[in-house]
């Protein structure tokens, strides 16, 4: 399915189109690595192929949704959103990214609106999203859609000093 507005084209590309998000995912991964010095080295080593396999394996019976956003003027991909539904009917907004120079134009809001509608159509029992520690901007963004911190997962980094 493809829809347009005055500046952007929103295309559902599904699992078969997931490779198209690779360059944008790389920017998101770098952003997370820079935000998290303790885990940055580990994040920089993470590959798109590993993340893709994780997403494909997590989605129950093909319940993977990928929405790609391109600029109408030059066709360049500027944003994406990936959601999955697990075997126990938990819907997750797994990955959202909007190019820095395109933020503030309503793309992220539209991605979330469509993601939540897709999860509702999948009859999920709950909806979750993970946010990198320290990403207060993302926390504020997700709060607009009714997401609030419930628990905090602590992890020891591979280079932890005692």
C-alpha positions, 0 to 999 in steps of 0.5 A: 500500500502506498499513500502520499501527502504533499511532501512524502510517500508512505509505503508498506513494504513488509518483510520483503522490503526490509532491506530498504531500511538498512541505511536509515537503520545504520544512522539510528544505530550510530545515534544510539551508540553515540548516546550510550558511551557505556554500550557504544562499542557493542552497538557499533559492532551490531549489524543490520543483518543480525537485527533483521534476522532478530525481527524476522524471527520474533514476528509470529507467522509473518506479523511484521510491518515495515513502513518506509517514507520517501521524499516526493521531490527526490525519492530518497528514503527519509524515515521508517517504522518497523513493528512486530507481533509476537506469538503471545500477541504482544505488539512492539514498535521495534524501530522508528527513525526519521532523518535529522533534517526531516524531524518536526515535519509530522513524519514521526507522528504519522508513522506512530499513528499508522503503527498503532492502527496496524497493531490494533488491527492485529488484536494485540494484548499490549503494546510496547516500545523500548527506548535507549537510556538517556533518550529523553527526546524519544521518551517525550515523543512516545508519551504523546501516544500513551507510552510510559516507563514501566520497568527499567532493565539494567545491563552490564556492559562487556567492558564493565570495570568492577 
